[in-house]
């Protein structure tokens, strides 16, 4: 899903999945995602994880299915 009219599109890469404009895991503090500490805070600038279609679909299904956010993060970690 994309929102081409978004003033920030593409915030990461063309053809990204925009189902999660803001990451529900922020701040994950997991450098494997591409994120890092920057200017005293966690920067997601180089993380594309939640914008991958396979990850976004899994997250949406899990969250709408009532899974706890911690459990969903554990599932996402296995995809890293």
PyMOL commands that set and color helices and strands:
alter all, ss='L'
color gray80, all
select helices_A, chain A and resi 31-33+49-51+53-64+69-77
alter helices_A, ss='H'
color red, helices_A
select strands_A, chain A and resi 36-38+41-43
alter strands_A, ss='S'
color yellow, strands_A
deselect
rebuild
show_as cartoon
